[in-house]
Amino acid sequence: MIDLALPWALLALPLPWLAYRLLPAMETAEAALRVPAANLPLRILQTTGPGLRRARVLAALLAWLLLVIAAAQPRWIGAPLSLPTSGRDLMLAVDISESMELADMKLDGELVDRLTATRRVVGEFVQRRKGDRLGLILFGSETYVHVPLTFDRATLARLLDEARIGFAGQATAIGDAIGLAVKRLRERPDQARVLVLLTDGANTAGHVQPIQAAELAAQTGVKIYTIGIGAEELAVSGPFGFFNRTVNPSANLDEATLQKIAELTGGGYFRARDTGELEQIYAMLDELEPIDQDPETYRPIRSLAHWPLGLATLLTLLLAAGTLAHRLPLPGLRRNARGTDVT
């Protein structure tokens, strides 16, 4: 069906009539012009007989009517469509702090940075979560909702793929990320609130401590699964290729806090030392049991305002062309002070 998003805009329809009734008429006196009889097409355009004047007035009123209709925003509303509602409301919180730039994860046989590996595995996980409402939180020194809860998995995967190191600062605000997720999930149905938080470090920024945020999540029924990402061994070359040694690039990972967060909220803690383990973790998360929620529907909406707006523009251009032709100072046609054409 078709309706108007802003029907009150139709109140502007009588404005031309009010202007005609209330404003004084403009008096003009035009100099006589001459146009040779050979310029018949232009002479026809310049004719100002009663019939043509009436047609111009009607065209102007029609253009005004179309402009008002366009301002009222006509739109087509389709038939109701059912949304899949058997899944969960699942927020993904991904660490994009500076440490996620460390290249210690193997992907397709090559070492890549932690964020690149995360984008690949989480992107595949998102595509599999049919029926879930998904959201994405990115955090570093600051925390923000990159994608609100949505059924549009393709858009979320694309926006995750566009995330870059440094977008949210250099440090890691785990507590703030949990707090923001709780704020977004607490209005959703019980037993359907899940947060999957992935990080490679410890809480070094933010206003809320992770344990405090986890306690708040437990009170509001948000289950948190935490994932610690990063290899435990990485070969490092010394100067000139000598004195090679092995270091632990995940020495700063606060596993105790991540385990406590999962324990407080009834979730679980997972350790991803390589891409294979990360894939296994998200495969395990895929086994979350869906629950029944209240059925939801939506109706597709398509704007139709461009049609009346385009027609109004065309009429206005035609009126402007007629007015310009009427005022051209061409020789051969005399016009008296009243605007009547005389040969």
C-alpha positions as a Markdown table, in Angstrom:
| # | Residue | x | y | z |
|---|---|---|---|---|
| 1 | Met | 0.0 | 0.0 | 0.0 |
| 2 | Ile | 1.0 | 3.7 | -0.3 |
| 3 | Asp | 0.9 | 6.2 | 2.5 |
| 4 | Leu | 2.5 | 9.5 | 3.5 |
| 5 | Ala | 5.3 | 9.6 | 6.1 |
| 6 | Leu | 4.7 | 13.3 | 6.8 |
| 7 | Pro | 1.0 | 13.9 | 6.1 |
| 8 | Trp | 1.0 | 17.3 | 7.9 |
| 9 | Ala | 3.0 | 18.7 | 5.0 |
| 10 | Leu | -0.3 | 18.8 | 3.0 |
| 11 | Leu | -1.3 | 21.8 | 5.2 |
| 12 | Ala | 0.9 | 23.8 | 2.8 |
| 13 | Leu | -1.4 | 23.2 | -0.1 |
| 14 | Pro | -3.5 | 26.5 | 0.3 |
| 15 | Leu | -0.5 | 28.8 | 0.5 |
| 16 | Pro | -0.7 | 29.9 | -3.2 |
| 17 | Trp | -4.4 | 30.8 | -2.8 |
| 18 | Leu | -3.7 | 32.7 | 0.5 |
| 19 | Ala | -0.9 | 34.6 | -1.3 |
| 20 | Tyr | -3.2 | 35.5 | -4.1 |
| 21 | Arg | -5.9 | 36.7 | -1.8 |
| 22 | Leu | -3.8 | 38.5 | 0.7 |
| 23 | Leu | -0.9 | 40.0 | -1.2 |
| 24 | Pro | -1.4 | 43.1 | -3.4 |
| 25 | Ala | -1.1 | 42.5 | -7.2 |
| 26 | Met | 2.2 | 43.6 | -8.9 |
| 27 | Glu | 1.9 | 46.3 | -11.5 |
| 28 | Thr | 4.2 | 46.1 | -14.5 |
| 29 | Ala | 4.6 | 48.1 | -17.6 |
| 30 | Glu | 6.5 | 46.6 | -20.5 |
| 31 | Ala | 8.0 | 48.3 | -23.5 |
| 32 | Ala | 6.6 | 47.6 | -26.9 |
| 33 | Leu | 8.5 | 44.9 | -28.9 |
| 34 | Arg | 8.5 | 44.0 | -32.6 |
| 35 | Val | 9.0 | 40.5 | -34.0 |
| 36 | Pro | 9.0 | 39.7 | -37.7 |
| 37 | Ala | 6.2 | 37.5 | -38.9 |
| 38 | Ala | 8.7 | 34.8 | -40.0 |
| 39 | Asn | 9.5 | 33.9 | -36.3 |
| 40 | Leu | 6.2 | 32.1 | -36.0 |
| 41 | Pro | 7.3 | 29.4 | -33.4 |
| 42 | Leu | 8.7 | 32.0 | -31.1 |
| 43 | Arg | 5.7 | 34.2 | -31.7 |
| 44 | Ile | 3.4 | 31.4 | -30.5 |
| 45 | Leu | 5.5 | 31.0 | -27.4 |
| 46 | Gln | 5.2 | 34.7 | -26.7 |
| 47 | Thr | 1.5 | 34.8 | -27.1 |
| 48 | Thr | -0.3 | 35.7 | -23.9 |
| 49 | Gly | -3.9 | 34.9 | -24.7 |
| 50 | Pro | -6.3 | 33.9 | -21.9 |
| 51 | Gly | -6.1 | 30.2 | -22.8 |
| 52 | Leu | -2.3 | 30.1 | -22.5 |
| 53 | Arg | -2.3 | 32.2 | -19.4 |
| 54 | Arg | -4.8 | 29.8 | -17.8 |
| 55 | Ala | -2.7 | 26.8 | -18.8 |
| 56 | Arg | 0.4 | 28.4 | -17.2 |
| 57 | Val | -1.5 | 29.0 | -14.0 |
| 58 | Leu | -2.7 | 25.4 | -13.9 |
| 59 | Ala | 0.8 | 24.1 | -14.6 |
| 60 | Ala | 2.2 | 26.2 | -11.8 |
| 61 | Leu | -0.5 | 25.0 | -9.4 |
| 62 | Leu | 0.2 | 21.4 | -10.5 |
| 63 | Ala | 3.9 | 21.9 | -9.8 |
| 64 | Trp | 3.1 | 23.2 | -6.4 |
| 65 | Leu | 0.8 | 20.3 | -5.7 |
| 66 | Leu | 3.6 | 17.8 | -6.7 |
| 67 | Leu | 6.1 | 19.6 | -4.5 |
| 68 | Val | 3.8 | 19.4 | -1.5 |
| 69 | Ile | 3.2 | 15.7 | -2.1 |
| 70 | Ala | 7.0 | 15.1 | -2.4 |
| 71 | Ala | 7.4 | 17.0 | 0.9 |
| 72 | Ala | 4.9 | 14.7 | 2.5 |
| 73 | Gln | 7.2 | 11.8 | 1.6 |
| 74 | Pro | 4.9 | 9.2 | -0.2 |
| 75 | Arg | 6.2 | 5.7 | 0.3 |
| 76 | Trp | 5.3 | 2.2 | -0.7 |
| 77 | Ile | 4.9 | -0.3 | 2.2 |
| 78 | Gly | 5.1 | -4.0 | 1.3 |
| 79 | Ala | 3.4 | -7.0 | 2.9 |
| 80 | Pro | 4.6 | -8.0 | 6.3 |
| 81 | Leu | 7.7 | -10.4 | 6.3 |
| 82 | Ser | 8.6 | -12.7 | 9.2 |
| 83 | Leu | 12.0 | -12.4 | 10.8 |
| 84 | Pro | 13.9 | -15.4 | 12.1 |
| 85 | Thr | 13.6 | -15.2 | 15.9 |
| 86 | Ser | 14.7 | -18.6 | 17.1 |
| 87 | Gly | 18.3 | -17.6 | 17.9 |
| 88 | Arg | 20.0 | -15.4 | 20.4 |
| 89 | Asp | 21.0 | -11.8 | 20.8 |
| 90 | Leu | 24.8 | -12.1 | 20.5 |
| 91 | Met | 27.2 | -9.2 | 20.8 |
| 92 | Leu | 30.8 | -9.7 | 19.6 |
| 93 | Ala | 33.4 | -7.5 | 21.4 |
| 94 | Val | 36.8 | -7.5 | 19.5 |
| 95 | Asp | 40.0 | -6.0 | 20.8 |
| 96 | Ile | 41.6 | -3.6 | 18.2 |
| 97 | Ser | 44.3 | -2.2 | 20.5 |
| 98 | Glu | 47.9 | -1.8 | 19.4 |
| 99 | Ser | 49.0 | -5.3 | 20.6 |
| 100 | Met | 46.6 | -7.0 | 18.1 |
| 101 | Glu | 49.1 | -5.9 | 15.4 |
| 102 | Leu | 51.6 | -8.6 | 16.5 |
| 103 | Ala | 52.0 | -11.1 | 13.7 |
| 104 | Asp | 52.1 | -14.5 | 15.5 |
| 105 | Met | 49.1 | -16.3 | 14.0 |
| 106 | Lys | 49.3 | -18.6 | 11.0 |
| 107 | Leu | 46.7 | -18.2 | 8.2 |
| 108 | Asp | 46.9 | -20.1 | 4.9 |
| 109 | Gly | 50.5 | -21.0 | 5.8 |
| 110 | Glu | 51.7 | -17.4 | 6.5 |
| 111 | Leu | 52.2 | -15.4 | 9.7 |
| 112 | Val | 49.6 | -12.7 | 10.0 |
| 113 | Asp | 48.7 | -10.3 | 12.7 |
| 114 | Arg | 46.1 | -11.2 | 15.3 |
| 115 | Leu | 43.4 | -8.9 | 14.0 |
| 116 | Thr | 43.7 | -10.3 | 10.5 |
| 117 | Ala | 43.2 | -13.9 | 11.8 |
| 118 | Thr | 40.3 | -12.7 | 14.0 |
| 119 | Arg | 38.6 | -11.0 | 11.1 |
| 120 | Arg | 38.8 | -14.2 | 9.0 |
| 121 | Val | 37.5 | -16.6 | 11.7 |
| 122 | Val | 34.9 | -14.3 | 13.3 |
| 123 | Gly | 33.6 | -13.4 | 9.8 |
| 124 | Glu | 33.0 | -17.1 | 9.0 |
| 125 | Phe | 31.3 | -17.5 | 12.4 |
| 126 | Val | 29.0 | -14.5 | 11.7 |
| 127 | Gln | 27.9 | -16.0 | 8.4 |
| 128 | Arg | 26.9 | -19.3 | 10.1 |
| 129 | Arg | 24.8 | -17.6 | 12.8 |
| 130 | Lys | 21.5 | -17.7 | 10.9 |
| 131 | Gly | 18.6 | -16.7 | 13.0 |
| 132 | Asp | 20.7 | -14.7 | 15.6 |
| 133 | Arg | 20.6 | -11.0 | 16.1 |
| 134 | Leu | 24.3 | -10.0 | 16.0 |
| 135 | Gly | 26.1 | -6.8 | 17.1 |
| 136 | Leu | 29.7 | -5.7 | 17.1 |
| 137 | Ile | 31.7 | -3.8 | 19.7 |
| 138 | Leu | 35.2 | -2.6 | 19.0 |
| 139 | Phe | 37.5 | -1.6 | 21.9 |
| 140 | Gly | 40.9 | -0.2 | 22.6 |
| 141 | Ser | 41.4 | 2.8 | 24.8 |
| 142 | Glu | 37.9 | 3.7 | 23.9 |
| 143 | Thr | 34.9 | 1.5 | 23.3 |
| 144 | Tyr | 32.1 | 1.9 | 20.8 |
| 145 | Val | 29.3 | 0.0 | 19.1 |
| 146 | His | 30.5 | -0.5 | 15.5 |
| 147 | Val | 27.3 | -2.4 | 14.5 |
| 148 | Pro | 24.1 | -2.4 | 16.6 |
| 149 | Leu | 22.1 | -5.7 | 17.0 |
| 150 | Thr | 20.9 | -6.7 | 13.6 |
| 151 | Phe | 19.9 | -9.7 | 11.4 |
| 152 | Asp | 22.1 | -8.3 | 8.6 |
| 153 | Arg | 25.0 | -10.7 | 8.9 |
| 154 | Ala | 26.6 | -9.6 | 5.6 |
| 155 | Thr | 26.9 | -6.0 | 6.6 |
| 156 | Leu | 28.4 | -6.9 | 10.0 |
| 157 | Ala | 31.0 | -9.1 | 8.4 |
| 158 | Arg | 31.9 | -6.4 | 6.0 |
| 159 | Leu | 32.3 | -3.8 | 8.7 |
| 160 | Leu | 34.3 | -6.1 | 10.8 |
| 161 | Asp | 36.6 | -6.7 | 7.9 |
| 162 | Glu | 37.1 | -2.9 | 7.6 |
| 163 | Ala | 38.2 | -2.6 | 11.3 |
| 164 | Arg | 41.8 | -1.4 | 11.7 |
| 165 | Ile | 44.3 | -1.2 | 14.5 |
| 166 | Gly | 44.2 | 2.1 | 16.2 |
| 167 | Phe | 40.6 | 3.0 | 15.5 |
| 168 | Ala | 39.9 | 3.0 | 19.2 |
| 169 | Gly | 43.3 | 3.8 | 20.6 |
| 170 | Gln | 46.3 | 1.9 | 21.8 |
| 171 | Ala | 45.3 | 0.5 | 25.3 |
| 172 | Thr | 42.7 | -2.1 | 26.2 |
| 173 | Ala | 39.4 | -1.2 | 28.0 |
| 174 | Ile | 37.9 | -4.7 | 28.7 |
| 175 | Gly | 35.6 | -3.5 | 31.5 |
| 176 | Asp | 34.1 | -0.7 | 29.4 |
| 177 | Ala | 33.5 | -3.2 | 26.5 |
| 178 | Ile | 31.6 | -5.5 | 28.9 |
| 179 | Gly | 29.6 | -2.5 | 30.3 |
| 180 | Leu | 28.6 | -1.3 | 26.8 |
| 181 | Ala | 27.5 | -4.8 | 25.8 |
| 182 | Val | 25.4 | -5.1 | 29.0 |
| 183 | Lys | 23.8 | -1.8 | 28.2 |
| 184 | Arg | 22.8 | -3.0 | 24.7 |
| 185 | Leu | 21.7 | -6.5 | 25.8 |
| 186 | Arg | 19.8 | -5.8 | 29.0 |
| 187 | Glu | 16.5 | -4.9 | 27.2 |
| 188 | Arg | 16.5 | -8.1 | 25.2 |
| 189 | Pro | 14.6 | -11.3 | 26.4 |
| 190 | Asp | 16.1 | -13.3 | 29.2 |
| 191 | Gln | 18.2 | -16.4 | 28.4 |
| 192 | Ala | 19.1 | -14.8 | 25.0 |
| 193 | Arg | 21.8 | -12.4 | 26.0 |
| 194 | Val | 25.3 | -13.5 | 25.0 |
| 195 | Leu | 28.6 | -11.7 | 24.7 |
| 196 | Val | 31.7 | -13.2 | 23.1 |
| 197 | Leu | 34.7 | -11.1 | 24.0 |
| 198 | Leu | 38.1 | -11.5 | 22.3 |
| 199 | Thr | 41.3 | -9.9 | 23.6 |
| 200 | Asp | 45.0 | -10.5 | 23.7 |
| 201 | Gly | 45.9 | -8.5 | 26.8 |
| 202 | Ala | 44.9 | -7.1 | 30.1 |
| 203 | Asn | 42.6 | -4.2 | 31.1 |
| 204 | Thr | 44.8 | -1.1 | 30.9 |
| 205 | Ala | 42.2 | 1.6 | 30.3 |
| 206 | Gly | 38.6 | 2.6 | 30.8 |
| 207 | His | 36.4 | 3.6 | 33.7 |
| 208 | Val | 35.0 | 0.2 | 34.8 |
| 209 | Gln | 37.0 | -2.7 | 36.1 |
| 210 | Pro | 36.4 | -6.0 | 34.3 |
| 211 | Ile | 35.2 | -7.9 | 37.4 |
| 212 | Gln | 32.8 | -5.1 | 38.3 |
| 213 | Ala | 31.4 | -5.1 | 34.8 |
| 214 | Ala | 31.1 | -8.9 | 34.9 |
| 215 | Glu | 29.1 | -8.8 | 38.1 |
| 216 | Leu | 26.8 | -6.3 | 36.5 |
| 217 | Ala | 26.4 | -8.7 | 33.5 |
| 218 | Ala | 25.6 | -11.5 | 35.8 |
| 219 | Gln | 22.9 | -9.5 | 37.5 |
| 220 | Thr | 21.3 | -8.7 | 34.1 |
| 221 | Gly | 21.5 | -12.2 | 32.8 |
| 222 | Val | 24.3 | -11.6 | 30.2 |
| 223 | Lys | 26.4 | -14.7 | 29.6 |
| 224 | Ile | 30.0 | -13.9 | 28.6 |
| 225 | Tyr | 32.4 | -16.2 | 26.7 |
| 226 | Thr | 35.9 | -14.8 | 26.8 |
| 227 | Ile | 38.7 | -15.7 | 24.3 |
| 228 | Gly | 42.3 | -15.1 | 24.9 |
| 229 | Ile | 44.2 | -14.9 | 21.6 |
| 230 | Gly | 47.9 | -15.0 | 20.8 |
| 231 | Ala | 50.7 | -17.5 | 20.4 |
| 232 | Glu | 52.8 | -18.6 | 23.4 |
| 233 | Glu | 56.0 | -19.0 | 21.4 |
| 234 | Leu | 57.5 | -16.7 | 18.8 |
| 235 | Ala | 61.1 | -16.9 | 17.3 |
| 236 | Val | 62.8 | -13.5 | 17.4 |
| 237 | Ser | 66.0 | -12.8 | 15.5 |
| 238 | Gly | 68.8 | -10.9 | 17.1 |
| 239 | Pro | 71.1 | -8.4 | 15.4 |
| 240 | Phe | 72.5 | -9.5 | 12.0 |
| 241 | Gly | 70.5 | -12.7 | 12.3 |
| 242 | Phe | 72.5 | -14.0 | 15.3 |
| 243 | Phe | 71.4 | -14.8 | 18.9 |
| 244 | Asn | 67.9 | -16.1 | 17.9 |
| 245 | Arg | 65.6 | -16.6 | 20.8 |
| 246 | Thr | 62.1 | -17.6 | 21.6 |
| 247 | Val | 59.7 | -15.3 | 23.5 |
| 248 | Asn | 56.2 | -15.5 | 24.8 |
| 249 | Pro | 54.2 | -12.8 | 22.9 |
| 250 | Ser | 51.2 | -13.4 | 25.1 |
| 251 | Ala | 52.9 | -12.7 | 28.4 |
| 252 | Asn | 50.6 | -9.7 | 29.0 |
| 253 | Leu | 47.4 | -11.8 | 28.6 |
| 254 | Asp | 45.4 | -11.7 | 31.8 |
| 255 | Glu | 43.9 | -15.2 | 31.7 |
| 256 | Ala | 42.9 | -15.1 | 35.4 |
| 257 | Thr | 40.6 | -12.2 | 34.8 |
| 258 | Leu | 39.1 | -13.6 | 31.6 |
| 259 | Gln | 38.4 | -16.9 | 33.4 |
| 260 | Lys | 36.8 | -15.0 | 36.3 |
| 261 | Ile | 34.6 | -13.0 | 34.0 |
| 262 | Ala | 33.3 | -16.2 | 32.3 |
| 263 | Glu | 32.8 | -17.9 | 35.7 |
| 264 | Leu | 30.8 | -15.1 | 37.1 |
| 265 | Thr | 28.4 | -14.9 | 34.1 |
| 266 | Gly | 28.0 | -18.6 | 33.5 |
| 267 | Gly | 29.9 | -18.6 | 30.2 |
| 268 | Gly | 33.3 | -20.1 | 29.4 |
| 269 | Tyr | 37.0 | -19.1 | 28.8 |
| 270 | Phe | 38.9 | -20.3 | 25.7 |
| 271 | Arg | 42.5 | -20.0 | 24.7 |
| 272 | Ala | 43.4 | -19.5 | 21.1 |
| 273 | Arg | 47.1 | -20.0 | 20.5 |
| 274 | Asp | 46.7 | -20.3 | 16.7 |
| 275 | Thr | 44.1 | -19.9 | 14.0 |
| 276 | Gly | 43.1 | -23.6 | 14.2 |
| 277 | Glu | 42.2 | -23.3 | 17.9 |
| 278 | Leu | 40.3 | -20.1 | 17.2 |
| 279 | Glu | 38.2 | -21.8 | 14.6 |
| 280 | Gln | 37.5 | -24.7 | 17.0 |
| 281 | Ile | 36.4 | -22.2 | 19.7 |
| 282 | Tyr | 33.9 | -20.5 | 17.4 |
| 283 | Ala | 32.7 | -23.9 | 16.2 |
| 284 | Met | 31.9 | -24.7 | 19.9 |
| 285 | Leu | 30.1 | -21.4 | 20.2 |
| 286 | Asp | 28.1 | -22.4 | 17.2 |
| 287 | Glu | 26.5 | -25.1 | 19.3 |
| 288 | Leu | 24.7 | -22.6 | 21.5 |
| 289 | Glu | 21.0 | -23.7 | 21.7 |
| 290 | Pro | 18.6 | -21.3 | 20.1 |
| 291 | Ile | 15.5 | -20.3 | 22.1 |
| 292 | Asp | 12.0 | -19.1 | 21.2 |
| 293 | Gln | 11.4 | -15.4 | 21.3 |
| 294 | Asp | 8.3 | -13.3 | 20.5 |
| 295 | Pro | 7.7 | -13.4 | 16.8 |
| 296 | Glu | 8.7 | -10.3 | 14.9 |
| 297 | Thr | 7.8 | -9.0 | 11.5 |
| 298 | Tyr | 8.7 | -6.0 | 9.4 |
| 299 | Arg | 7.3 | -4.4 | 6.3 |
| 300 | Pro | 9.7 | -3.3 | 3.5 |
| 301 | Ile | 9.4 | 0.5 | 2.8 |
| 302 | Arg | 10.4 | 2.2 | -0.5 |
| 303 | Ser | 10.3 | 5.9 | -0.9 |
| 304 | Leu | 8.3 | 7.3 | -3.9 |
| 305 | Ala | 9.0 | 11.0 | -3.3 |
| 306 | His | 11.4 | 11.2 | -6.3 |
| 307 | Trp | 8.4 | 10.8 | -8.7 |
| 308 | Pro | 6.4 | 13.9 | -7.8 |
| 309 | Leu | 9.6 | 15.8 | -7.2 |
| 310 | Gly | 10.9 | 15.0 | -10.7 |
| 311 | Leu | 7.5 | 15.9 | -12.3 |
| 312 | Ala | 7.4 | 19.2 | -10.4 |
| 313 | Thr | 11.0 | 20.0 | -11.6 |
| 314 | Leu | 10.0 | 19.3 | -15.2 |
| 315 | Leu | 6.9 | 21.5 | -15.0 |
| 316 | Thr | 9.0 | 24.3 | -13.4 |
| 317 | Leu | 11.6 | 24.1 | -16.2 |
| 318 | Leu | 8.8 | 24.3 | -18.9 |
| 319 | Leu | 7.3 | 27.3 | -17.2 |
| 320 | Ala | 10.7 | 29.0 | -16.9 |
| 321 | Ala | 11.3 | 28.3 | -20.6 |
| 322 | Gly | 7.9 | 29.9 | -21.5 |
| 323 | Thr | 8.6 | 32.9 | -19.4 |
| 324 | Leu | 12.0 | 33.4 | -20.9 |
| 325 | Ala | 10.6 | 33.1 | -24.5 |
| 326 | His | 7.8 | 35.6 | -23.5 |
| 327 | Arg | 10.4 | 38.2 | -22.4 |
| 328 | Leu | 13.0 | 37.8 | -25.2 |
| 329 | Pro | 13.6 | 41.3 | -26.8 |
| 330 | Leu | 13.2 | 40.2 | -30.4 |
| 331 | Pro | 12.3 | 42.6 | -33.2 |
| 332 | Gly | 9.1 | 42.5 | -35.2 |
| 333 | Leu | 6.3 | 42.0 | -32.6 |
| 334 | Arg | 4.8 | 45.0 | -30.8 |
| 335 | Arg | 3.5 | 44.6 | -27.4 |
| 336 | Asn | 1.4 | 47.3 | -25.7 |
| 337 | Ala | 1.7 | 48.2 | -22.0 |
| 338 | Arg | -1.0 | 45.7 | -21.1 |
| 339 | Gly | 1.1 | 42.9 | -22.5 |
| 340 | Thr | -1.2 | 42.2 | -25.5 |
| 341 | Asp | 0.6 | 41.2 | -28.7 |
| 342 | Val | 0.0 | 43.5 | -31.7 |
| 343 | Thr | 1.2 | 43.0 | -35.3 |
